Amino acid sequence: MDAQTERHTRTAWDSDAARWRAVAARDRSADGAFVYAVETTGVYCRPGCASRRPRPENVRYFAGAAEAEAAGFRACRRCRPDGAEPAAAAVTAACRTLEAAEEMPALAALAESAGLSLSRFQRLFRERAGVTPRAYFAACRDGRARTALASGAGVTAALHEAGFGSSGRFYEAAPAMLGMTPGAFRAGGAGETVRFALGHCSLGEVLVAGTDRGLCAIELGDDPAALLAGFQHRFRRARLEGGDAAFEDRVARVVGFLDDPAAGLGLPLDIRGTAFQRRVWQALTEIPAGQAVTYAELAQRLGVPRAVRAVAGACAANRLAVAIPCHRVVRTGGGLAGYRWGIARKRALLDREAAP
């Protein structure tokens, strides 16, 4: 905004009558020009705030937040006139609502509570949360189910506590949500058969594990005993079996793939994660070998430019080394950020893929 425009913006509401018209109309173009306070509530707001319209005789006007607070008023939690971004506060409030909801609230109701149009609310929510409101609710529901099952709750109690409308929907969602049946998850993997094998590759020791659905782990390390201990803890009650001839062939293919990622793996994966994690991991698989992107660029590709930290967290949660190529994501400027299997391995992978 140039100086002339700013002066015009400020002088457009240079009388109490003009300011009241902006407040009564909830005119967002007046935001930043002044704030108004309501004597009966002790709260001050932006002119465009969607809160209940006050009576004009109870309203006082101030040039900014500092003046209003000096007069003893406190900032509105909805429009955050004290400097916090209103849209961010609205999305945060919507997240808290979704986290506590047993059933998916109507999007129109969420948007109205946020003081936003439906289309703007959906766009801002996706920009800041990284997923749609419905996907966020599903992730919260899935998390409640996992927590309930892990604490020992029965399957029926867990599905109701999580907010699933029926056992059919719960069991239908379980494979992607838990990686196994609800009963097996509750029992620490009991009843789940997981085949595994330890091996050696150019990156060090490797543990490969899989179910009937596909590979569920490709772990790298220096100590095979440590790799095995971590794997056994994750599937502490599953039936763990050494690899048969068919599985050993898969392990050999994994080792060959780790040595030459550009060749491709060509094996099914049993991917276990939240909706947002799976979305990030899918985007990772679309980065060609020999290329690297920053966390900010990856967030931009996903349409969530403000969710850089969430994207980095999803990369860190990946347990399928190289098959889901989180090593191809770097810091802005090209620096190497943390890597579950060590910075040296990340550098070796990037150098290997960049070689002609």
C-alpha positions as CSV (number, residue, x, y, z in Angstrom):
1,M,0.0,0.0,0.0
2,D,1.6,3.4,-1.0
3,A,1.5,6.4,1.3
4,Q,-1.4,8.1,-0.6
5,T,-3.5,5.0,-0.5
6,E,-2.8,4.6,3.2
7,R,-3.8,8.2,4.0
8,H,-7.0,7.7,2.0
9,T,-7.7,4.5,4.0
10,R,-7.2,6.2,7.3
11,T,-9.3,9.3,6.4
12,A,-12.2,7.2,5.0
13,W,-13.2,6.5,8.7
14,D,-12.3,9.8,10.3
15,S,-15.6,10.2,12.0
16,D,-17.5,8.1,14.5
17,A,-20.4,7.9,12.1
18,A,-18.2,6.5,9.3
19,R,-16.6,4.1,11.8
20,W,-20.0,2.9,13.0
21,R,-21.1,2.3,9.4
22,A,-18.0,0.1,8.9
23,V,-18.6,-1.8,12.1
24,A,-22.3,-2.3,11.4
25,A,-21.5,-3.6,7.9
26,R,-18.6,-5.7,9.2
27,D,-16.5,-4.0,6.5
28,R,-13.1,-5.9,6.3
29,S,-11.6,-3.1,4.3
30,A,-11.6,-1.0,7.5
31,D,-9.4,-3.5,9.3
32,G,-6.2,-1.9,10.3
33,A,-7.6,1.7,10.1
34,F,-9.0,1.5,13.7
35,V,-10.4,-0.9,16.3
36,Y,-13.6,-0.6,18.2
37,A,-14.3,-1.6,21.9
38,V,-17.6,-2.5,23.5
39,E,-17.9,-1.1,27.0
40,T,-20.4,-3.8,28.1
41,T,-18.1,-6.7,27.3
42,G,-14.7,-5.1,27.8
43,V,-13.5,-6.5,24.4
44,Y,-12.1,-4.7,21.4
45,C,-12.4,-5.9,17.8
46,R,-11.5,-5.3,14.2
47,P,-14.3,-3.5,12.2
48,G,-14.7,-6.7,10.1
49,C,-15.2,-9.0,13.1
50,A,-18.0,-11.5,12.7
51,S,-19.0,-11.3,16.4
52,R,-22.4,-10.1,17.5
53,R,-23.0,-6.5,16.4
54,P,-23.0,-4.2,19.5
55,R,-25.3,-1.3,20.3
56,P,-23.7,1.9,19.0
57,E,-24.0,3.7,22.3
58,N,-21.8,1.1,23.9
59,V,-19.0,1.5,21.3
60,R,-15.7,3.3,21.6
61,Y,-13.1,3.8,18.8
62,F,-9.3,3.6,19.1
63,A,-6.6,4.1,16.5
64,G,-5.1,0.7,17.4
65,A,-4.7,-2.2,19.8
66,A,-2.2,-0.4,22.1
67,E,-4.7,2.4,22.7
68,A,-7.6,0.0,23.4
69,E,-5.5,-2.0,25.8
70,A,-4.3,1.1,27.6
71,A,-7.9,1.9,28.2
72,G,-8.5,-1.5,29.8
73,F,-10.0,-3.5,27.0
74,R,-8.9,-7.0,26.0
75,A,-8.5,-8.4,22.5
76,C,-11.3,-10.4,20.8
77,R,-10.3,-14.0,20.5
78,R,-12.1,-14.4,17.2
79,C,-10.6,-11.5,15.1
80,R,-7.4,-11.1,17.0
81,P,-7.0,-7.4,16.7
82,D,-3.8,-7.4,18.8
83,G,-1.8,-8.5,15.7
84,A,-2.4,-12.2,15.3
85,E,-3.6,-13.1,11.9
86,P,-7.4,-13.5,12.0
87,A,-7.5,-16.3,9.4
88,A,-4.9,-18.3,11.3
89,A,-6.8,-17.9,14.5
90,A,-10.1,-18.9,12.8
91,V,-8.4,-22.1,11.4
92,T,-6.9,-22.9,14.8
93,A,-10.4,-22.6,16.4
94,A,-11.9,-24.8,13.7
95,C,-9.1,-27.4,14.3
96,R,-10.0,-27.5,18.0
97,T,-13.7,-28.0,17.1
98,L,-12.9,-30.9,14.8
99,E,-10.6,-32.5,17.4
100,A,-13.5,-32.5,19.9
101,A,-16.3,-33.5,17.5
102,E,-17.8,-37.0,17.5
103,E,-19.3,-36.5,14.1
104,M,-18.0,-34.3,11.2
105,P,-19.5,-30.8,11.7
106,A,-21.2,-29.2,8.7
107,L,-18.6,-27.2,6.7
108,A,-21.0,-24.3,6.4
109,A,-21.3,-24.1,10.2
110,L,-17.5,-24.1,10.6
111,A,-17.1,-21.4,8.1
112,E,-19.8,-19.3,9.8
113,S,-18.1,-19.7,13.2
114,A,-14.9,-18.5,11.6
115,G,-16.6,-15.5,10.1
116,L,-15.6,-16.6,6.6
117,S,-17.3,-17.6,3.4
118,L,-17.4,-21.4,2.8
119,S,-15.0,-21.2,-0.1
120,R,-12.5,-19.0,1.7
121,F,-12.7,-21.1,4.9
122,Q,-11.9,-24.3,2.9
123,R,-9.0,-22.6,1.1
124,L,-7.5,-21.1,4.2
125,F,-7.9,-24.3,6.2
126,R,-6.1,-26.4,3.6
127,E,-3.3,-23.8,3.3
128,R,-2.7,-23.8,7.1
129,A,-3.6,-27.4,8.2
130,G,-2.3,-29.2,5.1
131,V,-5.5,-31.2,4.5
132,T,-9.2,-30.5,4.1
133,P,-11.4,-30.1,7.2
134,R,-12.9,-33.5,6.5
135,A,-9.5,-35.2,6.2
136,Y,-8.4,-33.4,9.4
137,F,-11.4,-34.7,11.2
138,A,-10.7,-38.2,9.9
139,A,-7.1,-38.1,11.2
140,C,-8.3,-36.9,14.6
141,R,-10.9,-39.7,14.7
142,D,-8.2,-42.3,13.7
143,G,-5.9,-41.0,16.4
144,R,-8.6,-41.4,19.0
145,A,-9.2,-45.0,17.8
146,R,-5.4,-45.8,18.0
147,T,-5.1,-44.2,21.5
148,A,-8.2,-46.1,22.8
149,L,-7.0,-49.4,21.4
150,A,-3.5,-48.9,22.7
151,S,-4.8,-48.2,26.2
152,G,-6.6,-51.6,26.2
153,A,-10.1,-50.5,25.3
154,G,-12.2,-53.1,23.5
155,V,-12.8,-52.7,19.8
156,T,-16.5,-51.7,20.3
157,A,-15.6,-49.1,22.9
158,A,-12.8,-47.8,20.8
159,L,-14.9,-47.3,17.7
160,H,-17.6,-45.5,19.6
161,E,-15.1,-43.3,21.5
162,A,-13.4,-42.4,18.2
163,G,-16.8,-41.4,16.6
164,F,-17.2,-44.1,14.0
165,G,-20.9,-44.5,13.1
166,S,-20.7,-48.2,12.7
167,S,-18.4,-51.2,13.1
168,G,-18.5,-51.7,9.4
169,R,-17.0,-48.3,8.7
170,F,-14.4,-48.8,11.5
171,Y,-13.2,-52.2,10.1
172,E,-13.2,-50.8,6.5
173,A,-10.9,-48.0,7.6
174,A,-8.6,-50.1,9.8
175,P,-6.1,-51.4,7.3
176,A,-5.0,-48.0,6.2
177,M,-5.4,-46.5,9.6
178,L,-3.7,-49.2,11.7
179,G,-1.9,-51.4,9.2
180,M,-3.8,-54.4,10.7
181,T,-7.1,-55.4,12.2
182,P,-8.3,-53.4,15.2
183,G,-8.1,-56.5,17.4
184,A,-4.5,-57.2,16.3
185,F,-3.5,-53.5,16.9
186,R,-5.1,-53.6,20.4
187,A,-3.0,-56.7,21.2
188,G,0.2,-55.1,20.0
189,G,0.0,-56.8,16.6
190,A,-1.3,-60.2,17.9
191,G,-2.5,-62.3,15.0
192,E,-0.6,-60.3,12.5
193,T,2.1,-62.2,10.6
194,V,5.1,-60.1,9.7
195,R,8.1,-61.6,7.8
196,F,11.5,-60.0,8.2
197,A,15.1,-60.4,7.3
198,L,18.4,-58.7,8.1
199,G,20.9,-58.0,5.4
200,H,23.8,-55.8,4.3
201,C,24.0,-53.2,1.6
202,S,26.3,-50.4,0.6
203,L,24.6,-48.1,3.1
204,G,25.2,-50.4,6.0
205,E,22.9,-52.9,7.7
206,V,19.3,-53.2,6.5
207,L,16.1,-54.7,8.0
208,V,13.3,-55.5,5.6
209,A,9.9,-56.5,6.8
210,G,6.6,-57.2,5.1
211,T,3.1,-58.5,5.4
212,D,0.8,-60.0,2.8
213,R,0.0,-56.5,1.7
214,G,3.5,-55.5,0.9
215,L,6.7,-54.2,2.5
216,C,6.0,-52.3,5.8
217,A,9.6,-51.4,6.8
218,I,13.0,-50.8,5.2
219,E,15.2,-49.7,8.0
220,L,18.9,-48.7,7.8
221,G,21.5,-48.7,10.5
222,D,24.9,-49.7,11.8
223,D,23.9,-52.3,14.3
224,P,21.7,-55.2,13.2
225,A,20.8,-56.0,16.8
226,A,19.5,-52.5,17.3
227,L,17.5,-52.6,14.1
228,L,15.9,-55.9,15.2
229,A,15.1,-54.7,18.7
230,G,13.3,-51.6,17.4
231,F,11.3,-53.8,14.9
232,Q,10.4,-56.3,17.5
233,H,9.1,-53.6,19.8
234,R,6.9,-52.1,17.1
235,F,5.3,-55.5,16.4
236,R,5.8,-56.9,19.9
237,R,2.8,-59.3,19.8
238,A,2.8,-60.0,16.1
239,R,3.9,-63.4,14.8
240,L,7.3,-62.7,13.5
241,E,8.7,-65.1,10.9
242,G,12.0,-65.3,9.2
243,G,11.8,-64.8,5.5
244,D,11.1,-67.8,3.3
245,A,12.6,-68.2,-0.2
246,A,10.1,-65.8,-1.8
247,F,10.7,-63.2,0.9
248,E,14.5,-63.6,0.6
249,D,14.1,-62.8,-3.1
250,R,12.3,-59.6,-2.1
251,V,15.1,-58.7,0.3
252,A,17.6,-59.2,-2.5
253,R,15.6,-56.8,-4.7
254,V,15.5,-54.3,-1.9
255,V,19.3,-54.5,-1.5
256,G,19.8,-54.0,-5.2
257,F,17.4,-51.1,-5.2
258,L,19.2,-49.4,-2.3
259,D,22.4,-49.6,-4.3
260,D,20.7,-48.2,-7.4
261,P,17.5,-46.3,-6.5
262,A,17.1,-45.1,-10.1
263,A,16.3,-48.7,-11.1
264,G,13.1,-48.6,-9.2
265,L,11.8,-51.1,-6.6
266,G,8.7,-52.6,-8.2
267,L,7.4,-54.2,-5.0
268,P,4.1,-53.5,-3.3
269,L,4.2,-51.4,-0.1
270,D,2.1,-51.7,3.1
271,I,2.1,-48.0,3.9
272,R,0.8,-47.1,7.4
273,G,0.2,-43.5,8.4
274,T,-2.2,-40.6,8.8
275,A,-4.0,-39.1,5.8
276,F,-1.6,-36.2,5.7
277,Q,1.5,-38.4,6.0
278,R,0.3,-40.6,3.2
279,R,-0.3,-37.5,1.0
280,V,3.3,-36.3,1.7
281,W,4.7,-39.7,1.1
282,Q,2.9,-39.9,-2.3
283,A,4.4,-36.6,-3.3
284,L,7.8,-37.9,-2.3
285,T,7.5,-40.8,-4.7
286,E,6.9,-38.3,-7.5
287,I,10.3,-36.7,-7.1
288,P,12.6,-38.2,-9.8
289,A,15.9,-39.8,-8.7
290,G,18.7,-37.3,-9.1
291,Q,16.6,-34.3,-8.1
292,A,16.0,-32.7,-4.7
293,V,13.4,-30.2,-3.5
294,T,13.2,-28.1,-0.3
295,Y,10.7,-28.7,2.4
296,A,9.1,-25.4,1.4
297,E,8.9,-26.4,-2.2
298,L,7.3,-29.7,-1.3
299,A,4.8,-27.9,0.9
300,Q,4.1,-25.6,-2.1
301,R,3.6,-28.6,-4.4
302,L,1.0,-30.0,-2.0
303,G,-0.8,-26.7,-2.0
304,V,0.0,-26.1,1.7
305,P,2.8,-23.5,1.7
306,R,2.4,-22.7,5.3
307,A,2.7,-26.3,6.5
308,V,6.5,-26.7,6.1
309,R,7.0,-28.1,9.6
310,A,4.1,-30.6,9.2
311,V,5.7,-31.7,5.9
312,A,9.1,-32.2,7.6
313,G,7.4,-34.2,10.3
314,A,5.8,-36.5,7.8
315,C,9.1,-37.0,6.1
316,A,10.7,-37.9,9.5
317,A,7.9,-40.5,10.2
318,N,8.7,-42.5,7.0
319,R,9.9,-46.1,7.8
320,L,10.4,-47.2,4.2
321,A,13.9,-45.9,3.4
322,V,14.4,-44.9,-0.2
323,A,11.2,-46.6,-1.4
324,I,9.6,-43.4,-0.1
325,P,12.5,-41.1,-0.9
326,C,12.4,-38.6,1.9
327,H,16.2,-38.2,1.4
328,R,15.4,-36.1,-1.7
329,V,14.1,-33.2,0.5
330,V,16.6,-30.7,1.7
331,R,16.7,-27.4,3.5
332,T,16.4,-24.1,1.7
333,G,19.9,-23.4,0.3
334,G,20.6,-27.1,-0.2
335,G,21.7,-28.0,3.4
336,L,20.9,-31.5,4.7
337,A,18.3,-31.6,7.5
338,G,17.8,-34.6,9.8
339,Y,17.4,-38.0,8.4
340,R,16.1,-41.0,10.3
341,W,19.0,-43.1,9.1
342,G,21.7,-40.6,9.4
343,I,23.0,-37.5,7.4
344,A,25.9,-39.5,5.9
345,R,23.5,-41.9,4.3
346,K,21.3,-39.1,3.0
347,R,24.4,-37.5,1.4
348,A,25.5,-40.8,-0.1
349,L,22.1,-41.4,-1.6
350,L,21.9,-37.9,-3.1
351,D,25.5,-38.2,-4.5
352,R,24.8,-41.6,-5.9
353,E,21.6,-40.4,-7.6
354,A,23.3,-37.3,-9.0
355,A,26.1,-39.3,-10.6
356,P,25.9,-39.7,-14.4
